[in-house]
């Protein structure tokens, strides 16, 4: 396998939320990747273990990446980069780049980590690759060594983080945890495609699950299908031992009105999940994904199946949207 940095607290536990499982009528387990670390926790850190290993190998002194204003990936990158002595530059998408970013949620953590934040409009964000390349050129011209990480850390190298996560689950099952048997389906939030690609490849490679259902939180099914296939191809080029993926279903039925915008029903379900299990979901990623799982359960599509929900974190994003829960609390 490729070089990686040990940045996470692993293995993360697999838990069975009994009361929640009974309420949904599902044989449900939760992989707690919201517990991969401290403030930098979530699924992104597994990708960063590989991406930042490559950055250090190249002698980089600065990391450049991008995301939405309350990007979990940008926050994890900023915090981990700080711990490694690397400067970070974050291109963050916002509807009004002229306004100061609010000191809340992930943005507050970005600032605490000393990240340089460059706010850009949604229109400019469409050319984020070119913008990051220009920033990298500027840094090189000044004598620095930059390393560019794509949105969400989602490329072939970053996806290896979730191939390795599936190997970790295989070892947990072999120890008799979570019933000791493979799962029928893994459900997770999909925002940039890297977790979906790595999970599908790793689930097949390590016989963890026959199906991966990736709940899109933005874009549509066709867009993500194209993105994920490209990432899987890149990952297999890096690790030829990876074969065909598990059956991958891109499900865009729970993406809500827009990225970062949830429905009243999704917020109500986030509340119910917390009160039935103590699990805290967020309205940007995991809350939407679990709401999609809930819909599958209500339709009877998960009946008799062993289901693993991949909790990918996102707590700071929830805390930045407290006011939107007034209708649910």
SVG drawing of the C-alpha trace seen along z (x, -y; Angstrom):
<svg xmlns="http://www.w3.org/2000/svg" viewBox="-43 -43 56 57">
<polyline fill="none" stroke="black" stroke-width="0.4" points="0.0,0.0 1.0,-3.6 2.7,-5.6 0.4,-7.1 0.6,-9.1 -0.9,-7.8 -3.3,-10.7 -6.4,-8.9 -7.5,-7.1 -8.1,-3.6 -9.9,-1.3 -13.1,-3.3 -15.8,-1.3 -18.8,0.4 -21.8,-0.1 -25.4,1.2 -27.9,-1.5 -30.5,0.9 -33.4,-1.5 -32.9,-3.2 -32.6,0.2 -35.9,1.3 -37.7,-1.9 -36.6,-1.4 -37.1,2.3 -33.6,2.7 -30.6,4.8 -28.5,1.7 -24.9,1.0 -22.9,-2.2 -19.3,-2.6 -18.2,-5.6 -15.9,-7.5 -17.0,-10.6 -14.5,-9.4 -11.4,-9.2 -9.8,-12.1 -10.5,-15.2 -11.6,-18.5 -10.3,-17.2 -12.5,-14.0 -14.6,-12.6 -14.1,-10.7 -11.7,-13.2 -8.8,-12.4 -8.6,-8.9 -8.0,-10.4 -5.6,-13.0 -3.4,-10.2 -2.4,-9.4 -2.6,-12.9 -0.5,-14.6 2.0,-11.7 2.4,-12.5 2.7,-16.2 5.5,-15.6 7.3,-13.2 7.3,-16.1 8.7,-18.5 5.6,-20.7 5.4,-23.6 1.9,-24.6 -1.4,-22.8 -4.1,-24.2 -7.6,-22.9 -11.2,-24.0 -14.8,-23.4 -18.0,-25.0 -17.9,-27.7 -18.5,-25.2 -16.4,-22.5 -15.5,-19.6 -12.7,-18.7 -11.2,-22.2 -11.4,-22.2 -9.7,-18.8 -7.0,-19.9 -6.3,-23.1 -6.1,-21.4 -3.9,-18.5 -1.7,-20.8 -1.1,-22.9 -0.1,-19.8 2.5,-19.0 3.8,-22.5 2.3,-23.1 0.6,-26.3 -2.9,-25.9 -4.8,-27.9 -8.5,-27.3 -10.8,-28.4 -14.3,-28.5 -17.5,-28.9 -20.0,-31.5 -22.9,-33.4 -21.3,-36.7 -17.5,-36.7 -17.4,-40.4 -18.9,-39.6 -16.6,-38.4 -17.0,-34.7 -18.8,-34.1 -16.6,-32.9 -18.7,-29.8 -18.6,-26.1 -15.8,-24.9 -14.8,-28.5 -13.9,-29.2 -11.7,-26.1 -10.1,-27.1 -9.2,-30.4 -7.9,-28.9 -5.6,-26.7 -4.2,-29.7 -5.5,-28.8 -5.6,-31.5 -9.2,-31.7 -10.0,-32.9 -13.7,-33.4 -15.0,-32.9 -18.4,-32.9 -20.3,-29.8 -19.5,-31.0 -15.7,-31.2 -15.9,-27.9 -16.7,-26.1 -13.1,-26.9 -11.7,-25.9 -9.0,-23.6 -7.6,-26.5 -7.8,-28.8 -5.9,-26.4 -3.3,-25.9 -2.8,-29.7 -2.3,-29.9 0.2,-27.1 2.1,-28.8 2.2,-32.0 3.7,-30.1 6.3,-28.4 7.2,-31.8 7.9,-33.0 10.1,-30.0 7.6,-27.8 6.5,-24.2 2.7,-23.8 0.6,-20.7 -2.9,-20.8 -5.6,-18.6 -8.9,-18.4 -12.4,-19.0 -13.1,-16.5 -9.7,-14.9 -11.5,-12.9 -9.0,-11.4 -7.5,-8.0 -5.0,-8.5 -7.4,-9.8 -9.9,-7.0 -7.3,-4.5 -8.3,-5.8 -11.6,-4.1 -10.2,-1.0 -8.2,-0.7 -11.3,-1.5 -13.0,1.6 -9.9,3.7 -10.3,2.4 -14.0,3.5 -13.0,6.9 -10.6,7.4 -13.3,6.3 -15.7,8.8 -13.0,11.5 -12.8,10.8 -16.5,11.5 -17.6,7.8 -20.9,6.7 -22.1,10.3 -19.0,11.4 -20.7,11.6 -20.4,9.4 -23.0,6.7 -25.6,6.7 -25.3,3.0 -23.3,0.0 -25.0,-3.4 -23.1,-6.7 -23.2,-10.3 -21.6,-11.3 -20.5,-14.8 -17.4,-14.5 -17.2,-10.8 -13.9,-9.7 -15.5,-7.9 -17.9,-6.1 -15.1,-5.0 -12.9,-3.7 -15.8,-2.0 -17.0,-0.2 -13.6,1.0 -12.7,2.0 -16.0,3.6 -15.4,6.0 -11.7,6.5 -12.2,7.5 -15.7,9.0 -17.3,6.6 -20.6,5.9 -22.2,6.8 -23.7,3.3 -22.7,-0.2 -25.5,-2.9 -24.0,-6.3 -26.5,-9.0 -25.8,-12.1 -26.0,-15.4 -25.7,-17.5 -25.6,-17.1 -27.4,-14.2 -27.0,-10.5 -25.5,-10.7 -22.9,-13.3 -21.7,-11.3 -21.7,-8.0 -19.3,-9.6 -17.1,-11.1 -16.9,-7.9 -16.0,-5.7 -13.1,-8.1 -11.8,-8.0 -12.0,-4.2 -10.0,-4.0 -7.4,-6.2 -7.3,-4.2 -6.8,-0.9 -4.0,-2.5 -2.3,-3.2 -3.1,0.2 -3.5,2.8 -4.6,5.5 -8.0,3.7 -10.5,5.4 -14.2,4.8 -16.2,2.8 -19.1,3.9 -22.5,3.1 -22.6,-0.7 -25.9,-2.5 -25.8,-6.3 -29.1,-7.5 -30.0,-11.2 -33.4,-10.9 -32.4,-12.5 -30.2,-15.4 -32.7,-18.0 -33.2,-21.5 -29.5,-22.3 -26.1,-21.5 -26.0,-22.4 -29.8,-22.9 -31.9,-20.2 -35.7,-19.7 -37.9,-20.0 -38.4,-16.2 -34.6,-15.6 -34.1,-17.9 -36.9,-16.2 -35.2,-12.8 -31.8,-14.2 -33.6,-15.0 -35.2,-11.6 -31.9,-9.8 -30.2,-11.8 -33.0,-11.0 -33.2,-7.3 -29.4,-6.6 -27.3,-9.6 -25.8,-9.7 -25.4,-13.3 -25.9,-13.8 -25.4,-16.9 -27.8,-18.6 -25.3,-18.7 -24.1,-15.1 -24.9,-12.4 -28.4,-13.7 -29.4,-13.5 -27.8,-10.1 -29.5,-8.7 -32.8,-10.2 -32.4,-8.3 -31.7,-5.1 -34.9,-5.8 -36.9,-6.1 -35.5,-2.7 -36.5,-1.1 -40.0,-2.5 -40.4,-1.1 -39.2,2.3 -36.1,2.3 -33.8,3.2 -36.0,5.9 -33.9,8.9 -30.6,7.2 -27.6,6.4 -27.0,2.7 -23.9,0.6 -24.3,-3.1 -21.0,-4.9 -21.0,-8.0 -18.7,-10.4 -18.8,-13.2 -19.7,-16.8 -20.5,-18.1 -19.1,-21.7 -21.5,-22.0 -24.4,-21.2 -23.3,-23.8 -23.2,-26.4 -26.8,-25.8 -28.4,-25.8 -31.0,-28.4 -32.5,-26.1 -33.5,-23.6 -36.0,-25.9 -38.8,-24.1 -37.7,-20.7 -36.8,-21.4"/>
</svg>
